[in-house]
Amino acid sequence: MWLMSYVSNMNKGDTIMSVDIGIEKDDREKVAEALSKALAETYAIYMKTHGYHWNVTGPQFRTLHLMFEEQYRDMWAALDELAERIRALGVFAPGSGRRMAELSKIEEGDNDVPSAEVMIANLTKDHEAIASHLRDFIEVADEADDDGTEDLLIARLQFHEKTAWMLRSMQG
């Protein structure tokens, strides 16, 4: 019986455990929702960047191939950090592609392989967008007095702002 309740809660994304870390349950759930959006948007950019890493061509191939690899590796590690923070708040992290797509405002990549210039422009736009969204998510964590989440999201904000700057700099 308890297992059915556990699975039911897991499917809804509800809080599944009593957590006493000095943050009220409602606040933890709001922060977890913001973190879930950050996770989903990071995942969307990660997938696009990894695909571009595999498929980039042209005179800047080596530079872009290596740069995209650095970026997707960073985001891969961040996915785990974001999901584990959601779990530390007592909430299940989103775990399906469908749920990630529902939560993300970042446009998914498709099977088309754009030119290197379009790849750079697309990723610039995505990193700028997530940076803007992260500011809102940081505010949610601040309102909940969740310093741990704020620190994590600020680090992610710094990564995405720096990455957007580097990509913009390649556009001439």
C-alpha positions in Angstrom: 0.0 0.0 0.0 2.7 2.5 0.9 4.5 1.7 -2.4 1.4 2.7 -4.4 1.2 6.0 -2.5 5.0 6.5 -3.1 4.6 5.8 -6.8 1.5 8.0 -7.0 3.4 10.9 -5.4 6.4 10.3 -7.6 4.3 10.6 -10.8 2.8 13.9 -9.6 6.1 15.4 -8.6 4.8 15.9 -5.1 6.9 16.2 -2.0 7.6 12.6 -0.8 9.3 13.1 2.5 9.4 15.2 5.5 12.2 17.6 5.2 13.3 19.9 8.0 16.0 22.2 6.7 14.5 25.5 7.8 12.4 26.2 4.7 8.7 25.8 4.8 7.1 23.1 2.6 5.3 25.6 0.4 8.5 27.5 -0.2 10.4 24.3 -0.9 7.9 23.4 -3.5 8.0 26.8 -5.2 11.8 26.7 -5.2 11.8 23.1 -6.6 9.5 24.2 -9.4 11.9 27.0 -10.3 14.8 24.6 -10.1 12.8 22.1 -12.3 12.5 24.9 -14.9 16.2 25.6 -14.7 16.9 21.9 -15.1 14.6 21.6 -18.1 16.1 24.7 -19.8 19.7 23.5 -19.1 18.7 20.1 -20.6 17.4 21.7 -23.8 20.5 23.8 -24.3 22.7 20.8 -23.4 21.1 18.6 -26.0 21.3 21.3 -28.7 25.0 22.0 -27.8 25.9 18.4 -27.9 24.2 17.9 -31.3 26.0 21.0 -32.6 29.3 19.5 -31.3 28.7 16.4 -33.3 27.6 18.1 -36.5 29.5 21.4 -36.8 31.4 21.9 -40.1 33.4 24.6 -41.7 36.6 26.5 -41.2 35.9 27.0 -37.5 35.2 23.3 -37.0 38.0 22.5 -34.5 37.4 25.7 -32.4 33.7 25.2 -32.3 33.8 21.5 -31.7 36.1 21.9 -28.7 34.1 24.9 -27.4 30.8 23.1 -27.7 32.3 20.1 -25.8 33.4 22.4 -22.9 29.9 23.8 -22.8 28.0 20.6 -22.9 30.3 19.0 -20.3 29.6 21.9 -17.9 25.9 21.6 -18.5 25.9 17.8 -18.0 27.4 18.3 -14.6 25.0 21.1 -13.8 22.0 18.8 -14.6 23.0 16.5 -11.8 23.5 19.4 -9.4 20.2 20.9 -10.2 18.3 17.6 -9.9 20.0 16.8 -6.6 19.1 20.1 -5.2 15.5 19.5 -6.1 15.7 16.1 -4.2 17.4 17.8 -1.2 14.2 20.0 -1.0 12.1 16.8 -0.8 10.6 16.9 -4.2 11.1 14.5 -7.2 13.1 16.0 -10.1 11.5 15.8 -13.6 12.8 12.7 -15.3 11.3 12.5 -18.8 11.9 14.3 -22.0 8.2 15.2 -22.2 8.2 16.8 -18.8 11.4 18.7 -19.5 9.9 20.0 -22.8 6.8 21.1 -20.8 8.9 23.0 -18.3 11.4 24.7 -20.7 10.9 28.0 -22.5 14.0 27.2 -24.6 13.2 26.0 -28.1 14.4 22.4 -28.7 16.8 21.7 -31.5 15.6 19.7 -34.5 17.2 17.3 -36.9 18.3 20.1 -39.2 22.0 20.9 -39.1 22.4 24.6 -39.4 25.5 26.4 -40.5 28.2 27.1 -37.8 27.1 30.8 -37.8 23.5 29.8 -37.1 24.6 27.4 -34.4 26.4 30.2 -32.7 23.5 32.6 -33.0 21.0 30.0 -31.7 23.1 29.2 -28.7 23.7 32.8 -28.0 20.0 33.4 -27.9 19.5 30.3 -25.7 22.1 31.3 -23.1 20.8 34.8 -23.0 17.3 33.5 -22.4 18.2 31.1 -19.6 20.3 33.9 -18.0 17.2 36.0 -17.9 15.0 33.2 -16.5 17.6 32.3 -13.9 17.3 35.8 -12.5 13.6 35.1 -11.8 14.4 31.7 -10.3 17.0 33.3 -8.0 14.3 35.7 -6.8 12.1 32.7 -5.9 14.9 31.2 -3.9 15.7 34.5 -2.2 12.0 34.9 -1.2 12.2 31.5 0.4 15.5 32.3 2.2 17.1 29.4 0.4 20.7 30.4 0.3 21.9 27.0 -1.0 19.7 27.2 -4.1 20.5 30.9 -4.6 24.2 30.0 -4.7 23.7 27.2 -7.2 21.6 29.4 -9.5 24.0 32.3 -9.3 26.8 30.0 -10.4 24.6 28.8 -13.3 23.8 32.4 -14.2 27.5 33.3 -14.3 28.2 30.3 -16.6 25.4 31.2 -19.1 26.2 34.9 -19.1 29.9 34.2 -19.8 29.0 31.6 -22.5 26.6 34.1 -24.2 29.4 36.7 -24.2 31.9 34.2 -25.7 29.4 33.2 -28.4 28.5 36.8 -29.2 32.2 37.6 -29.5 32.5 34.9 -32.3 29.8 36.7 -34.3 32.1 39.5 -35.3 
